[in-house]
Amino acid sequence: MATGTLSILIADDDAGDRKQVRRALKQAGLTCDCVETASIAEALEASDKHIFDCAIVDYRMPGYDGLHGISAIHEQRPFMPIIMATGQGDEMVATEAMKRGASDYITKVNINAESIRRTVGSVLEKAMLRRKLAQQQEELKNFAHVLAHDLSSPIASIQMFASIVEKEISLENADKVELADHCRRVVDAGRRAGELIDTLYAYTRADGAVTFKPVDMRKVMEDTLSNLQRVIQERKARVTHGELPVVTGNVPQLVQLLQNLISNGIKFCEVSPPAISIVAGLERENIWKISVADNGIGIPEQDCGAVFEPFKRLHNAANYPGSGLGLATCKKIVERHGGDIWCESNVGEGTKFFFTLQGARK
C-alpha cells in the first residue's frame, strides 16, 4: 500500500454511492483527496487535468456505460489503476471490465472498510509493477541501442587499427612512430568501450538491493576526490566543500553520486579552471540538502528536468562524449535513498545540482 495522501477519482452518478465510497475509504484509514464526477465525460476531463493514484468507476453511467468509460479512461491514463464498482455482481461484467483496462472489480454491496483497503492496495501494487515493467522494457530497448550503436564504434576502431598494425608489422620498412600511434588508438578505443560498459553496469546496479547505515559524507568526499584525482589534475580543476553531514546511506552509491556530479561539472566546462563547490545544509528536521555547483556551460532552463532521463544528451557526443546515463544514475541513487534531486541552471551561467538525503539517527 502506498503511503501518504492518495488522490482518488470517484465516477458515479449516484451521490449516495459516492458517499459510501468516501466513507469506506475513511474507515479503512486511507488518507485521500477525492475528486467526484457524475459522468464519464466529467471523469475524462478531471483525469486530463490531474494525475490520480486510482479511479473507482460505476458500471452504469449516463451517456456512457462503465465499460466504455473504462476504455476511454484507460486510453487516456494507461497506468492509472481503475476499479469497477457495480451492483450487478456479474462475473461476465468483471471479465469484460478487465479486458477494457480495469485493474479490479468490486460490487457495491461489498464496499466496506476492509474490501476497499484490500482492493485499493492491490491495484496500487499492480500499477507500480506495471510501471516498473514498462520502465525496464524502455531501458532494455535503450540498452540495445547503446550496445548496437555506441559500443560498436570503439569496437570498429579497435578492429580497424589492429588490422593496420598487423599489415604494417609485416612490412620491412614499417614506421615505428605510425605503429605506436595506431596502437595508442587501439588502447583509447578499448578504454572508451570499457568506460561505457562500466557506466551501463553502474546504472543497472543503482536500484538494486543495498545496505544502508550511517555514512560520513566527508569520507565519501575523500573517496570521490581520490577516484577523480587524474581528471582533476589534468583540468587543474578546483573542488571545494564545506562541512558535510552524517547521513543514512550506502557508501559505494553515494561515492558514485558525487563522482558523477563533480566529473560532469568538470567535463561540461569551457573555462579554466573548472570550479566545483559542494555545500550542505539542513533543509528540515533530519533532512539534508546538498548542492554541487559548477561554472560550466549550463543547461537550458526548460531542459533541467529532462537531463535526468536515461540516455538523454543535450550536447554533441563528439564534443562531450558519454553514454547519457550519468545523471540518470544519480537520480536512481538519490531516489533509492528516499531523496529528491533537481537542478537550477541557465546557459552560460553554470549549473547547481541539489539532492536531499536523510540524516543518520543518533
C-alpha positions as CSV (number, residue, x, y, z in Angstrom):
1,M,0.0,0.0,0.0
2,A,1.3,3.4,-0.9
3,T,1.9,5.8,2.0
4,G,0.9,9.5,2.2
5,T,-2.2,11.1,0.7
6,L,-3.9,9.2,-2.2
7,S,-5.6,11.1,-5.0
8,I,-8.7,9.2,-6.0
9,L,-11.2,9.8,-8.7
10,I,-14.8,8.6,-8.0
11,A,-17.0,8.4,-11.1
12,D,-20.6,7.6,-10.2
13,D,-23.9,9.4,-11.0
14,D,-25.4,8.4,-7.6
15,A,-24.4,10.8,-4.8
16,G,-25.3,8.2,-2.2
17,D,-22.9,5.7,-3.8
18,R,-20.1,8.3,-3.9
19,K,-20.7,9.0,-0.3
20,Q,-20.5,5.2,0.5
21,V,-17.1,5.0,-1.2
22,R,-15.7,8.1,0.6
23,R,-16.9,6.7,3.9
24,A,-15.3,3.3,3.3
25,L,-12.0,4.9,2.3
26,K,-12.1,6.9,5.5
27,Q,-13.0,3.9,7.7
28,A,-10.2,2.0,6.0
29,G,-7.7,4.5,7.4
30,L,-6.7,5.7,4.0
31,T,-5.8,9.4,3.7
32,C,-7.4,10.5,0.4
33,D,-8.1,13.6,-1.7
34,C,-11.2,12.5,-3.6
35,V,-12.5,14.2,-6.8
36,E,-16.1,13.2,-7.5
37,T,-17.7,13.2,-11.0
38,A,-21.2,12.3,-12.1
39,S,-20.4,11.2,-15.6
40,I,-17.6,9.7,-17.7
41,A,-17.3,12.9,-19.6
42,E,-16.5,14.7,-16.3
43,A,-14.2,11.9,-15.3
44,L,-12.2,12.2,-18.5
45,E,-12.0,16.0,-18.1
46,A,-10.8,15.6,-14.5
47,S,-8.2,12.9,-15.3
48,D,-6.9,15.1,-18.2
49,K,-6.2,17.9,-15.7
50,H,-4.9,15.8,-12.8
51,I,-2.9,12.5,-12.3
52,F,-4.9,10.3,-9.9
53,D,-3.5,7.3,-8.0
54,C,-6.6,5.4,-8.6
55,A,-10.1,5.7,-10.1
56,I,-13.3,4.0,-8.9
57,V,-15.8,3.9,-11.8
58,D,-19.5,2.9,-11.7
59,Y,-20.7,0.3,-14.2
60,R,-23.8,2.2,-15.3
61,M,-23.3,5.9,-16.1
62,P,-25.4,8.3,-18.1
63,G,-24.3,8.7,-21.7
64,Y,-21.6,6.0,-21.3
65,D,-21.8,2.7,-19.6
66,G,-19.0,2.0,-17.3
67,L,-17.3,-0.5,-19.7
68,H,-17.0,2.1,-22.4
69,G,-16.0,4.6,-19.7
70,I,-13.2,2.3,-18.5
71,S,-11.9,2.0,-22.1
72,A,-11.8,5.8,-22.5
73,I,-10.2,6.5,-19.2
74,H,-7.7,3.7,-19.6
75,E,-6.7,5.0,-23.0
76,Q,-6.2,8.5,-21.5
77,R,-4.3,7.2,-18.4
78,P,-2.8,3.8,-19.2
79,F,-1.0,3.4,-15.9
80,M,-3.8,4.6,-13.6
81,P,-5.4,1.7,-11.8
82,I,-9.2,1.5,-12.3
83,I,-11.7,-0.3,-10.0
84,M,-15.1,-1.0,-11.5
85,A,-18.0,-0.7,-9.0
86,T,-21.3,-2.3,-9.9
87,G,-24.5,-3.5,-8.3
88,Q,-24.8,-6.3,-10.8
89,G,-22.3,-8.8,-9.3
90,D,-21.9,-10.4,-12.7
91,E,-18.7,-12.2,-13.4
92,M,-19.0,-11.6,-17.1
93,V,-19.1,-7.8,-16.4
94,A,-15.9,-8.2,-14.3
95,T,-14.2,-10.2,-17.1
96,E,-15.1,-7.6,-19.7
97,A,-14.0,-4.8,-17.4
98,M,-10.6,-6.4,-17.1
99,K,-10.4,-6.7,-20.9
100,R,-11.2,-3.0,-21.2
101,G,-8.4,-1.9,-18.8
102,A,-9.8,-2.3,-15.3
103,S,-7.4,-3.4,-12.6
104,D,-10.0,-4.9,-10.3
105,Y,-13.8,-5.2,-9.6
106,I,-15.9,-4.7,-6.6
107,T,-19.7,-5.0,-6.0
108,K,-21.4,-2.0,-4.3
109,V,-22.9,-4.2,-1.7
110,N,-19.5,-5.3,-0.6
111,I,-17.9,-1.8,-0.4
112,N,-16.7,-1.5,3.2
113,A,-13.5,-0.6,5.0
114,E,-11.9,-4.0,4.6
115,S,-12.8,-4.6,1.0
116,I,-11.8,-1.1,-0.1
117,R,-8.5,-1.2,1.7
118,R,-7.7,-4.6,0.2
119,T,-8.8,-3.6,-3.4
120,V,-7.1,-0.2,-3.4
121,G,-3.9,-1.7,-2.0
122,S,-3.9,-4.5,-4.6
123,V,-4.5,-2.2,-7.6
124,L,-1.8,0.3,-6.5
125,E,0.7,-2.6,-6.2
126,K,-0.2,-3.9,-9.6
127,A,0.1,-0.4,-11.1
128,M,3.5,0.0,-9.6
129,L,4.7,-3.3,-11.0
130,R,3.3,-2.3,-14.5
131,R,5.1,1.0,-14.4
132,K,8.3,-0.7,-13.4
133,L,8.0,-3.3,-16.1
134,A,7.3,-0.6,-18.7
135,Q,10.3,1.4,-17.5
136,Q,12.5,-1.8,-17.6
137,Q,11.3,-2.5,-21.2
138,E,12.1,1.0,-22.3
139,E,15.5,0.8,-20.6
140,L,16.2,-2.5,-22.3
141,K,15.3,-1.0,-25.6
142,N,17.7,1.9,-24.9
143,F,20.4,-0.5,-23.8
144,A,20.1,-2.4,-27.0
145,H,20.5,0.9,-28.9
146,V,23.6,1.8,-26.9
147,L,25.2,-1.6,-27.4
148,A,24.4,-1.6,-31.1
149,H,25.5,2.0,-31.7
150,D,27.8,3.4,-29.1
151,L,29.7,0.2,-28.3
152,S,30.0,-0.7,-31.9
153,S,32.0,2.4,-32.7
154,P,35.0,1.8,-30.4
155,I,35.0,-1.9,-31.3
156,A,35.1,-1.0,-35.0
157,S,38.0,1.3,-34.3
158,I,39.9,-1.5,-32.5
159,Q,39.3,-3.8,-35.4
160,M,40.4,-1.2,-38.0
161,F,43.6,-0.1,-36.2
162,A,44.6,-3.6,-35.2
163,S,44.3,-4.6,-38.8
164,I,46.5,-1.7,-39.9
165,V,49.1,-2.6,-37.2
166,E,49.0,-6.2,-38.4
167,K,49.7,-5.2,-42.0
168,E,52.4,-2.7,-41.2
169,I,54.3,-5.1,-39.0
170,S,54.7,-7.4,-42.0
171,L,56.4,-4.6,-43.9
172,E,60.2,-4.5,-43.9
173,N,60.3,-0.7,-43.5
174,A,57.5,-0.3,-41.0
175,D,57.3,3.2,-39.4
176,K,57.5,2.7,-35.7
177,V,56.0,6.1,-35.0
178,E,52.9,5.3,-37.0
179,L,52.7,1.9,-35.4
180,A,52.8,3.5,-31.9
181,D,50.1,5.9,-32.9
182,H,47.9,3.1,-34.2
183,C,48.5,1.1,-31.0
184,R,47.5,4.2,-29.0
185,R,44.3,4.5,-30.9
186,V,43.5,0.8,-30.2
187,V,44.1,1.4,-26.5
188,D,41.9,4.6,-26.5
189,A,39.1,2.7,-28.2
190,G,39.3,-0.1,-25.7
191,R,39.2,2.4,-22.9
192,R,36.1,4.0,-24.3
193,A,34.4,0.6,-24.6
194,G,35.3,-0.3,-21.1
195,E,34.0,3.1,-19.7
196,L,30.7,2.6,-21.5
197,I,30.3,-1.0,-20.1
198,D,31.2,0.3,-16.6
199,T,28.6,3.1,-16.9
200,L,25.9,0.7,-18.0
201,Y,26.7,-1.6,-15.1
202,A,26.6,1.2,-12.6
203,Y,23.2,2.3,-13.9
204,T,21.7,-1.2,-13.6
205,R,23.1,-1.6,-10.1
206,A,21.7,1.8,-8.9
207,D,18.3,0.5,-7.8
208,G,19.4,-3.0,-6.7
209,A,19.5,-4.3,-3.1
210,V,21.9,-2.3,-0.9
211,T,22.6,-2.0,2.8
212,F,22.0,1.4,4.5
213,K,23.9,2.6,7.5
214,P,25.3,5.9,9.0
215,V,27.7,7.3,6.4
216,D,30.0,10.3,7.0
217,M,29.9,12.3,3.8
218,R,33.4,13.6,4.5
219,K,34.7,10.1,3.9
220,V,32.5,9.8,0.8
221,M,34.0,13.1,-0.5
222,E,37.6,11.8,0.2
223,D,36.9,8.6,-1.8
224,T,35.3,10.6,-4.6
225,L,38.2,13.0,-4.9
226,S,40.7,10.2,-4.9
227,N,38.8,8.5,-7.8
228,L,38.8,11.7,-9.7
229,Q,42.4,12.7,-9.0
230,R,43.6,12.2,-12.5
231,V,40.9,14.3,-14.3
232,I,41.1,17.0,-11.6
233,Q,44.8,17.3,-12.2
234,E,44.5,17.2,-16.0
235,R,42.0,20.0,-16.0
236,K,43.5,21.8,-13.0
237,A,40.0,21.9,-11.5
238,R,39.2,23.4,-8.1
239,V,36.9,21.4,-6.0
240,T,35.9,22.9,-2.6
241,H,33.4,21.8,0.0
242,G,32.3,22.9,3.4
243,E,31.2,20.9,6.4
244,L,29.4,17.7,5.4
245,P,26.9,15.7,7.4
246,V,26.5,12.1,8.5
247,V,23.6,10.6,6.6
248,T,21.8,7.3,6.2
249,G,23.1,5.7,3.0
250,N,25.2,3.3,1.1
251,V,28.9,4.3,0.6
252,P,29.6,3.0,-2.9
253,Q,26.4,4.5,-4.3
254,L,27.0,7.9,-2.6
255,V,30.5,7.9,-4.0
256,Q,29.1,7.2,-7.4
257,L,26.6,10.1,-7.0
258,L,29.2,12.7,-6.1
259,Q,31.6,11.4,-8.6
260,N,29.1,11.7,-11.4
261,L,28.1,15.3,-10.4
262,I,31.6,16.5,-10.0
263,S,33.0,14.9,-13.1
264,N,30.1,16.3,-15.1
265,G,30.9,19.8,-13.8
266,I,34.5,19.4,-15.0
267,K,33.6,17.8,-18.3
268,F,31.0,20.4,-19.3
269,C,33.2,23.4,-18.6
270,E,34.9,25.5,-21.2
271,V,36.7,28.0,-18.9
272,S,39.8,27.4,-17.0
273,P,39.9,26.3,-14.3
274,P,36.7,24.4,-13.7
275,A,35.4,25.2,-10.3
276,I,33.1,22.9,-8.3
277,S,31.6,23.9,-4.9
278,I,29.8,21.4,-2.6
279,V,27.7,22.9,0.2
280,A,25.4,21.1,2.7
281,G,22.6,22.5,4.9
282,L,19.8,21.2,7.0
283,E,16.6,21.7,4.9
284,R,14.2,20.4,7.5
285,E,14.3,18.1,10.5
286,N,16.9,15.4,9.8
287,I,16.8,16.0,6.0
288,W,20.0,17.4,4.5
289,K,20.1,19.3,1.2
290,I,23.5,19.1,-0.6
291,S,24.3,21.3,-3.6
292,V,27.0,20.8,-6.2
293,A,27.6,24.0,-8.2
294,D,29.9,24.4,-11.2
295,N,30.9,27.1,-13.6
296,G,30.2,25.1,-16.7
297,I,28.3,25.8,-19.9
298,G,24.9,25.5,-18.2
299,I,21.7,23.8,-19.1
300,P,18.7,25.5,-20.8
301,E,16.1,26.1,-18.1
302,Q,13.4,24.1,-20.0
303,D,15.7,21.1,-20.0
304,C,16.5,21.0,-16.3
305,G,14.1,18.1,-15.8
306,A,15.0,16.2,-19.0
307,V,18.7,15.9,-18.1
308,F,17.8,13.1,-15.6
309,E,16.2,10.9,-18.2
310,P,18.2,7.8,-19.3
311,F,20.3,8.3,-22.4
312,K,19.3,12.0,-22.7
313,R,22.0,14.0,-24.4
314,L,21.7,17.8,-24.8
315,H,25.1,18.2,-26.4
316,N,27.0,16.8,-29.3
317,A,28.5,13.5,-28.4
318,A,31.7,14.3,-30.3
319,N,32.4,17.4,-28.2
320,Y,31.1,15.9,-24.9
321,P,31.4,12.1,-25.1
322,G,29.4,9.9,-22.7
323,S,26.5,7.5,-22.5
324,G,23.8,9.9,-21.3
325,L,23.4,7.8,-18.1
326,G,25.4,9.8,-15.6
327,L,22.6,12.0,-14.3
328,A,20.0,9.2,-14.7
329,T,22.2,7.1,-12.4
330,C,22.3,10.0,-9.9
331,K,18.5,10.1,-9.9
332,K,18.2,6.4,-9.3
333,I,20.7,6.6,-6.4
334,V,19.0,9.6,-4.7
335,E,15.5,8.1,-5.1
336,R,16.9,4.7,-3.8
337,H,17.9,6.7,-0.7
338,G,14.4,8.2,-0.4
339,G,15.5,11.7,-1.5
340,D,14.9,14.1,-4.4
341,I,17.3,15.5,-7.0
342,W,16.9,18.6,-9.2
343,C,19.0,21.3,-10.8
344,E,18.9,25.1,-11.5
345,S,20.7,26.5,-14.5
346,N,20.9,28.8,-17.4
347,V,23.0,28.6,-20.5
348,G,26.5,30.0,-19.9
349,E,25.9,30.5,-16.2
350,G,26.9,27.2,-14.7
351,T,24.6,24.6,-13.1
352,K,23.7,23.9,-9.5
353,F,22.5,20.4,-8.6
354,F,20.6,19.8,-5.4
355,F,19.8,16.5,-3.7
356,T,18.4,15.5,-0.3
357,L,19.4,12.7,2.0
358,Q,18.1,11.6,5.3
359,G,20.4,12.3,8.3
360,A,21.6,9.4,10.4
361,R,19.6,8.8,13.5
362,K,21.5,9.4,16.7
